[in-house]
Amino acid sequence: MRSLRFVIPLGLFAVLIAFLWRGLALDPHEVPSPLVNKPAPSFALTRLDDAGQSIRQVDMLGKVWMLNVWASWCVACRQEHATLVAFSQTKALPIIGLNYKDTRSEGLGWLGQFGNPYDASAFDQDGRVGIDFGVYGVPETFVIDKRGVIRFKQIGPLTPELIESRIRPLLKELDG
């Protein structure tokens, strides 16, 4: 009976170690999103560069497109920006920016300083559209298919390796 008193806690400890070991193997940038393979949230926002014009999710139906959530105050956005600019020059798909919880002047200044990879940027000052997309932080990137379904989500900066290994093959699949 006494040995049983030690076996149960030891077994529970072993199970706990197994869960922790499994957790160490996970990539924190690959947080599963409940929105992948679901319709993208509907939105209508003013353009960052022209408050008189709007960008709507429904305007993108019929196209495979990318939504990149960014902000002028975001350090990681600066890390990914050169990659995003280079990728935009390939014209592989329309890239829409979602300027998240920023000011219009700061966002425009940032694009003026570092370059503008976006076909257009929507201005999400209060972050509500970002919340609808389940944004954890910036940058985050979504690839959305012709029917308006989210097919890919990246938390954190895009890298050239990620574009080549995940995004380009996905684009071939979605355009095929």
C-alpha positions in Angstrom: 0.0 0.0 0.0 2.9 2.3 0.8 4.5 1.8 -2.6 1.2 2.8 -4.3 1.4 6.1 -2.5 4.6 6.9 -4.5 3.6 5.2 -7.8 0.6 7.4 -8.5 2.4 10.8 -8.1 5.3 9.4 -10.1 3.0 8.4 -12.9 1.3 11.8 -12.9 4.7 13.5 -12.9 5.7 11.3 -16.0 2.5 12.3 -17.8 3.2 16.0 -17.1 6.7 15.7 -18.4 5.4 14.1 -21.6 3.0 17.0 -22.2 5.7 19.5 -21.5 8.2 17.7 -23.8 5.5 17.7 -26.6 4.9 21.4 -26.1 8.6 22.2 -26.6 8.4 20.7 -30.1 5.6 23.1 -31.2 6.3 26.2 -33.2 4.8 29.3 -31.5 4.2 30.9 -35.0 1.9 28.0 -35.9 -1.0 28.8 -33.6 -4.0 26.9 -35.1 -6.6 29.3 -36.3 -10.3 28.5 -36.2 -10.7 30.7 -39.2 -8.6 28.6 -41.6 -10.9 27.0 -44.2 -13.7 29.3 -43.1 -15.1 32.4 -44.9 -13.1 35.5 -44.2 -14.9 38.0 -42.0 -16.7 40.7 -44.0 -15.4 44.2 -43.7 -15.6 47.7 -45.2 -12.9 50.2 -44.1 -11.6 53.4 -45.5 -8.4 53.3 -47.4 -5.3 54.5 -45.5 -4.3 56.9 -48.3 -7.8 58.2 -49.0 -10.5 58.3 -46.4 -13.1 59.0 -49.2 -12.6 55.5 -50.7 -13.3 52.2 -49.0 -11.9 48.6 -49.2 -14.4 45.8 -48.8 -13.8 42.1 -48.4 -16.5 41.4 -51.0 -14.6 43.4 -53.6 -11.9 40.8 -53.5 -14.2 37.8 -54.3 -13.1 36.0 -57.5 -9.4 36.7 -56.7 -6.8 34.9 -54.6 -5.4 37.6 -52.4 -3.3 38.3 -49.3 -4.2 40.3 -46.2 -1.2 41.5 -44.3 -1.9 43.1 -40.9 0.7 45.7 -40.0 1.3 48.9 -38.0 3.9 51.6 -37.9 4.7 50.9 -34.2 5.4 47.2 -35.0 9.0 46.2 -34.7 8.4 42.7 -36.3 6.6 44.5 -39.3 9.9 46.2 -40.0 11.7 42.9 -40.0 9.3 41.4 -42.6 8.9 44.5 -44.7 11.7 44.0 -47.2 10.5 40.5 -47.8 7.0 41.7 -48.4 8.2 44.5 -50.8 10.2 41.9 -52.8 7.3 39.5 -52.9 4.9 42.3 -54.0 7.1 43.0 -57.0 6.4 39.5 -58.3 2.7 40.4 -58.7 1.9 36.9 -57.6 -1.4 38.1 -56.1 -3.0 41.3 -54.8 -1.7 42.3 -51.3 -4.0 44.3 -49.2 -2.6 45.8 -46.0 -4.6 46.2 -42.8 -3.1 49.1 -40.9 -4.0 48.0 -37.4 -4.5 50.3 -34.4 -2.4 53.1 -35.9 -2.9 56.7 -36.9 -3.4 57.6 -40.5 -0.4 59.9 -40.5 2.0 57.4 -38.9 0.9 54.6 -41.2 1.4 56.8 -44.3 4.7 58.1 -43.0 5.9 54.5 -42.4 5.0 53.4 -46.0 6.7 56.5 -47.4 9.8 55.7 -45.5 10.1 52.0 -46.1 8.1 51.4 -49.3 4.6 50.4 -50.1 4.1 46.7 -51.0 0.3 47.0 -50.9 -2.2 47.3 -53.7 -4.2 49.1 -51.1 -4.2 49.5 -47.3 -7.3 49.5 -45.2 -7.3 51.7 -42.1 -8.4 49.8 -39.0 -7.9 52.4 -36.4 -9.8 50.8 -33.6 -8.7 47.2 -34.5 -12.2 45.8 -34.8 -11.5 44.1 -38.2 -8.3 42.7 -36.8 -10.3 41.2 -33.9 -12.8 39.7 -36.4 -9.8 38.0 -38.1 -8.5 36.7 -34.8 -5.4 38.8 -34.9 -3.1 38.0 -31.9 -0.6 40.7 -32.8 1.2 42.2 -35.8 2.3 41.2 -38.3 -0.1 38.5 -39.3 -0.8 37.4 -42.8 -3.7 35.6 -44.4 -4.1 34.1 -47.9 -7.8 34.1 -49.0 -9.1 32.2 -52.0 -11.4 33.2 -54.8 -14.5 32.3 -52.8 -13.4 34.4 -49.8 -12.2 31.5 -47.7 -9.1 31.8 -45.5 -6.6 29.2 -46.6 -3.5 30.2 -44.7 -2.6 32.2 -41.6 0.9 33.2 -40.5 1.5 34.7 -37.1 4.7 36.8 -37.1 6.9 38.0 -40.0 6.9 36.5 -43.4 10.3 35.2 -44.5 11.6 34.4 -48.0 11.7 30.7 -46.9 8.1 30.7 -45.8 7.0 32.4 -49.1 8.8 29.7 -51.1 7.9 26.7 -49.0 4.3 27.5 -48.1 2.7 30.5 -49.9 3.9 29.9 -53.5 2.8 26.2 -53.5 -0.6 27.3 -52.0 -1.0 29.9 -54.7 -0.4 27.3 -57.4 -3.0 25.0 -55.8 -5.6 27.8 -55.5 -5.0 29.1 -59.0 -5.0 25.6 -60.6 
